[in-house]
Amino acid sequence: NIPPPSEEMIKSFTEHLIRSKRILALIGAGLSAASGIPTYRGAGGFWRSYSDIQLATKTAFDEDPSLVWQFYNYRRHQALTADPNSAHHALAELAKRKPGFLAVNQNIDGLCRRVGHPPTQIIDLHGSLFRVKCSNEACGYNAEDYNDPITPALSLTKDYDNDVTKADIPLAKIDHTDLPICPLCTDALLRPAVVWFGESIPADKASGIDKWLAGDTFNQATAGLDSVGGQVDLMLVVRTSAVVYPAAAYIQQCRKRGARVAFFNMEVAAAGAARPEPGDWSFQGDASKLIPQALR
Ligand code: BJW
């Protein structure tokens, strides 16, 4: 049982929030936990017997694309059937109130965009479950795709959620030709347009964030015209363990540029980038209640 944050802490945070013009929010998987989407490193972070991290690599895809597509097809289905929660709404509302707010979203589930977060004020750092690209980089195909299932061979059974998640129910072995094939080169497989381990964040996104941090008013990554330049006043670390780089490094970068930092996590990290420093705020507890309360 986590005690609620004190009135005094909420008051000092709110005063700073009201004064803040430029705010960077680093968003992680815990934001969507209240919408029923499992986090990566918490309970439910395993799909069948695999950790997400074992499947979120190019090597896993090259070795067993049938397995990896079944994993992503399931997660697309899960995200499409989930409802955004009150914390997604509160962040979108804050973005609308503060033209100098930018969300660096590590989540690929699309829930932030579904609540109307202004598209020029969010960067989906790790890509999207609802974009696909050709696995042959030279081809260059990259497009939105919301089909559920993504291809008939991955069709959903009556008890799909059970069949596809229970490790003792064997998975189908789907032939290459029945997996999503690139419509442009008509040869290579499509893959999810997400950033797997060992892959680089797309250069336009990384440099867009760097420029925003440096005080630029034009955001290259979102093509947004941010009317508010200058230093970063506030960094919100929202439901991320901040162990994955380069995302985690934005916390220290904002700190160095004079921003005050507020953590909204389930537990207080003992080490690493998510460890609060003196002068930070650390709000612990259920994001779907705390975030709307703090960002009012
Ligand atoms: C709740 C809750 C509840 C829980 N209610 N809250 C520097 C140092 C060390 C390593 C590296 C480094 N630089 C690069 C690396 C390597 C690597 C890396 O960071 N590894 C670390 C694990 C050590 N990084 C990369 O490979 C990156 N690429 C790169 O750097 O390229 C350059 C390069 C190229 C070639 C060679 C070397 C370098 C790419 C990283 C891409 C990450 N991709 C993933 C998968 C996306 C696709 C998919 O989903 O399938 O992105 S990994 C996964 O982790 C996903 C997430 O976005 C990301 C972050 O996870 P997040 O959001 O923090 O989730 P959790 O679960 O960890 O935390 C949830 C939080 O919620 C917790 O705080 C809980 O308290 C809270 N919570 N339950 C409310 N019920």
Boltz pocket constraint, residues with backbone or C-beta under 6 A from the ligand:
constraints:
  - pocket:
      binder: B
      contacts: [[A, 27], [A, 28], [A, 29], [A, 30], [A, 31], [A, 33], [A, 34], [A, 39], [A, 40], [A, 41], [A, 42], [A, 43], [A, 52], [A, 56], [A, 106], [A, 107], [A, 108], [A, 126], [A, 194], [A, 195], [A, 196], [A, 197], [A, 198], [A, 199], [A, 200], [A, 201], [A, 239], [A, 240], [A, 241], [A, 242], [A, 243], [A, 244], [A, 245], [A, 246], [A, 265], [A, 266], [A, 267], [A, 285], [A, 286], [A, 287]]
      max_distance: 6.0
